[in-house]
Amino acid sequence: KNKLAKYYFEKAIETSEKSENTSNEGFFNILAKAYDKLGNYSKADSLFCLSISFSEKSEPDNSLAFANTCLNYGTFYKEQKKFDKAEKYYKLAYTIYSKNSGNYNSNSIVALNDLGDLYLLKGNSENALQFFQLALHAQQENIDSADIYQNPSNKHLLADADLLFSVRGKAKAFYLRSKSGLNNTADLKHALVAYELAVNIIDKLSIYYGRSDNTSALAQKENQT
């Protein structure tokens, strides 16, 4: 499978480099992601830089393509454990998404979840909880964006991968915070509640995406941007 994936990534690179449409950030972004997947990180980094540079000359505040590049660049840096740079580009992506489409859209939710996950990796449970809560609020407006103890009710759980990421992220953050020794029993209880919600969402996803006509939708959702 790895050899087959490598073959298709190499074909994607070959096709892209022969394309006449090489004068936009999307072209560099696609190539950067392909080189990243192949493990050529220096080449991926330089191509992400080219994409960013190109976008900055063409009204980046209004460019969703630029925001997508920032999001991908943030993930690239997160995987390289360059967390400060990842934070910079994730926040820039979120700023552009929210400016263009508001907070209640899938792109903003992905950026908020990515920021939550980044803070988990940095060991900052407080910031992680705040961003996962913001992501939950962006998905269900009745949830208080500032109350990290509030979760969606089982009645309002959806078969949604973004919602799963937010709830599971909160569970991990509460568990991480419990290890600090302060209110550890309460935090473990909050982690358990969030994990139980995550399991319920997984059950709904299994039912919904288990249908043949929805399998491709799940794959697309998980590989978004």
C-alpha positions in Angstrom: 0.0 0.0 0.0 2.8 2.4 0.8 4.5 1.7 -2.5 1.2 2.4 -4.3 0.6 5.6 -2.4 4.1 6.7 -3.2 3.5 6.0 -6.9 0.4 8.1 -7.0 2.0 11.0 -5.1 4.9 10.9 -7.5 2.5 10.9 -10.5 0.6 13.9 -8.9 3.9 15.8 -8.6 4.8 14.9 -12.2 1.4 16.0 -13.5 1.4 19.2 -11.5 4.9 20.2 -12.6 3.9 19.8 -16.2 0.8 21.8 -15.8 0.5 25.3 -17.4 -1.4 26.6 -14.3 1.7 27.2 -12.1 1.0 30.8 -11.2 -1.2 30.4 -8.2 -0.9 29.4 -4.5 -3.0 26.3 -5.1 -0.4 24.8 -7.4 2.4 25.2 -4.9 0.1 24.0 -2.1 -0.7 20.7 -3.9 3.0 20.1 -4.6 4.0 20.9 -1.1 1.5 18.4 0.4 2.7 15.7 -2.0 6.4 16.2 -1.1 5.4 16.2 2.5 3.7 12.8 2.2 6.7 11.5 0.4 8.9 12.6 3.3 10.8 15.2 1.3 10.3 17.9 4.0 12.8 20.4 2.8 11.2 20.5 -0.6 7.7 20.7 1.0 8.8 23.6 3.2 10.2 25.6 0.3 7.0 25.0 -1.7 4.8 26.1 1.2 6.9 29.2 1.4 6.4 29.9 -2.3 2.7 29.5 -1.8 2.6 31.9 1.1 4.8 34.4 -0.8 2.6 34.3 -3.8 -0.6 34.7 -1.8 0.7 37.7 0.2 0.9 39.6 -3.1 -2.7 38.9 -4.0 -4.9 40.2 -1.1 -4.4 37.3 1.4 -7.1 38.6 3.7 -9.7 37.6 1.0 -8.1 34.4 -0.2 -9.5 31.1 1.0 -6.7 29.4 -0.9 -4.2 31.3 1.2 -6.0 30.2 4.3 -5.9 26.6 3.2 -2.2 26.9 2.6 -1.7 28.4 6.1 -3.7 25.5 7.6 -1.6 22.9 5.7 1.6 24.7 6.6 0.6 24.7 10.2 0.0 21.0 10.1 3.4 20.5 8.4 5.1 22.5 11.2 3.1 20.6 13.9 4.3 17.3 12.5 7.9 18.7 12.5 7.3 19.6 16.2 7.9 23.3 15.4 4.9 24.3 17.5 5.4 28.1 17.5 5.4 28.3 13.7 2.4 25.9 13.6 0.5 28.1 16.0 1.3 31.2 13.8 -0.1 29.6 10.7 -3.1 28.0 12.3 -4.2 31.3 13.8 -3.7 33.1 10.5 -5.8 30.5 8.8 -8.6 30.8 11.4 -8.5 34.6 11.1 -9.0 34.5 7.4 -11.7 31.8 7.5 -13.7 33.7 10.2 -13.3 37.0 8.3 -14.6 35.5 5.1 -17.3 33.1 6.4 -17.8 33.8 10.1 -17.1 31.3 12.9 -19.9 28.9 12.0 -18.4 27.1 9.1 -16.4 23.9 8.6 -13.1 25.7 7.8 -13.2 27.7 11.0 -14.1 24.6 13.0 -11.1 22.6 11.5 -8.7 25.5 12.4 -10.0 25.7 15.9 -9.7 21.9 16.4 -6.2 22.0 15.0 -5.3 24.7 17.5 -6.7 22.6 20.3 -4.7 19.6 19.2 -1.6 21.7 18.9 -1.9 22.9 22.5 -2.4 19.3 23.6 0.9 18.4 22.0 2.5 21.4 23.8 1.1 20.2 27.1 -1.1 23.2 27.5 -4.4 21.7 28.7 -6.0 25.1 29.4 -5.6 26.5 26.0 -6.5 23.2 24.4 -9.8 23.2 26.4 -10.5 26.7 25.3 -10.1 26.1 21.6 -12.0 22.8 21.6 -14.8 24.6 23.4 -14.8 27.3 20.7 -15.0 24.6 18.1 -18.0 23.0 19.8 -19.7 26.4 20.0 -19.0 26.9 16.3 -20.8 23.6 15.6 -23.7 24.1 18.0 -24.5 27.7 18.9 -26.4 26.8 22.1 -23.1 25.6 23.7 -21.4 28.3 25.7 -18.1 29.1 24.1 -16.5 30.0 27.4 -17.8 27.1 29.6 -15.4 24.3 29.1 -17.6 22.0 31.2 -20.5 22.2 28.8 -20.9 19.5 26.2 -23.5 18.7 23.5 -26.3 16.6 24.8 -26.7 13.0 23.6 -29.9 14.1 21.9 -27.9 16.6 19.8 -25.0 14.4 18.9 -24.4 14.1 15.1 -22.5 11.7 13.0 -19.8 14.3 12.3 -16.0 13.9 12.3 -15.4 17.5 13.4 -17.7 17.1 16.4 -15.9 13.9 17.3 -12.5 15.6 17.1 -13.7 18.4 19.4 -15.3 16.1 22.0 -12.4 13.7 22.0 -9.9 16.6 22.2 -11.7 17.9 25.3 -11.5 14.4 26.9 -7.7 14.3 26.2 -7.3 17.8 27.6 -9.2 17.1 30.8 -7.1 13.9 31.3 -3.9 15.9 30.7 -5.0 18.5 33.2 -5.9 15.8 35.8 -2.2 14.7 35.8 -1.2 18.1 37.2 -2.6 17.0 40.6 -5.1 19.9 40.9 -8.7 18.7 41.0 -7.6 15.5 39.4 -10.7 13.5 40.3 -13.0 16.1 38.9 -11.0 16.5 35.7 -11.0 12.7 35.3 -14.8 12.7 35.6 -15.0 15.4 32.9 -12.7 13.4 30.7 -14.8 10.3 31.1 -18.0 12.2 30.2 -16.3 13.6 27.1 -14.9 10.1 26.1 -18.4 8.6 26.5 -19.8 11.3 24.1 -17.0 10.5 21.7 -17.9 6.8 21.8 -21.5 7.7 21.0 -20.5 9.8 18.1 -18.3 7.0 16.8 -21.3 4.7 17.0 -23.4 7.1 14.9 -20.5 7.5 12.4 -20.3 3.7 12.1 -24.0 3.5 11.4 -24.1 6.4 9.0 -20.9 5.9 7.1 -21.3 2.1 7.1 -23.8 2.6 4.3 -22.1 2.2 0.9 -23.3 5.5 -0.4 -21.7 7.4 2.5 -18.3 5.7 2.7 -16.6 8.1 0.3 -18.0 11.0 2.2 -16.3 9.9 5.4 -13.0 9.5 3.6 -13.3 12.9 2.1 -14.2 14.4 5.5 -11.1 12.9 7.1 -8.8 14.1 4.4 -10.2 17.6 4.2 -7.6 20.3 3.4 
